[in-house]
Amino acid sequence: MPASLLDFLTGGLVQPGWATLAVYLLVATQLTIFSVTLYLHRSIAHRGVDFHPLLAHFFRFWNWITTSMIAREWAAIHRKHHAKCETEEDPHSPVVKGIGNVFWHGVELYREARADRASIEQYGKGCPDDWIERKLYTPHATLGPTLLLFASFALFGFKGVAVWAIQMAWIPFWAAGVVNGLGHWWGYRNFETDDTATNLSPWGVWIGGEELHNNHHAFPSSAKFALRKWEFDIGWAAIRAAQALGLAKVLRVAPALDVRPNIKVPDMETMKALLAHRFQAMTDFKRGVLAPALQEEAAARGLRLRRLLPRKLRHGLADDGRWLSPDARAQMHAWVEESPRIRALVEARARLAQVLTARSNDAAERLHQLQAWCREAEASGIHALQAYAARLKGYSLQATRA
């Protein structure tokens, strides 16, 4: 117990050292990260995992006292982000709003999205709506952090106030700023998704696995974000631990892709796998067809690859320059027109993308279109395209163990 008022003000009831406070802060902030990524994100927003009511309510309570975020609003804003990604309606797209604005002012963008009540109603279905949500967590959202402030001061004195301030900034900085901002601006991409999502690091540890943002955009409903052998998702490790204790039930993970040998003609199994792994198919096209063709083009002209075409424009070939500026896109198209072989490959990629993204409900017609595309690829005379088509025909879904 503190011996004097001054001791209490400086160290509270516990009188911790700075090392103790650092450990407490690390544990507390990681619990907050887990409450967001495991509960709000993977469970509520995407229905990838269910938690035991006791654990689910702990996450709800911890979110209430450490973030003041309302589950229904968070889920709605995040679902809208996926539905309207990189458009004017995206609540926090760096492409539209600018990386500086999203990184430094992500909280303001979140508040603006909260004010759009029509979108909250549209995208906020299926979220907690029990007595405690209606009577406490939603109408008194700011009460939680206020109680935490008093508790922190009582336990740790003015040091606790400093710790509380860091806790309050943790999610706004790492989630609203880093994940929503840098996660669509810098990093590596496993999948050529229809947006700019990137993986910030192959080891998702510091912010609960959210570092693997490109993987998440490729398979939004998957409870597991790590999709390559060298990647690690600490959030998934926590889910598996909870599952072993009977506190979690995994509902969905990304399906594994298999390739059957010697398939002469694409079948319904091929089509089903391609629809699930559309982004993988387009990634394979970029890496297995376009990339070697560019290397060969550069060698034929006696140039280094970077002198043949700037890196930004080379990447633009994989999505018709969707994320390039108008001038850069025009430059890319002009270069493609001067390279008949590359133009043929770009056109083949566009036709395949059209088959895979068609909104038709006629499965037989889509399969017919895929078969026609494979015949064209085989008749192209371009070895890399022929090899790609041969592999594509064997696509199938492999049973995945959670």
PyMOL commands that set and color helices and strands:
alter all, ss='L'
color gray80, all
select helices_A, chain A and resi 5-11+18-45+53-66+71-83+94-97+99-115+117-123+131-137+143-156+158-184+213-218+234-244+268-276+278-300+305-308+311-319+326-337+340-357+363-378+383-392
alter helices_A, ss='H'
color red, helices_A
select strands_A, chain A and resi 49-51+203-204+232-233+248-250+256-259+395-398
alter strands_A, ss='S'
color yellow, strands_A
deselect
rebuild
show_as cartoon
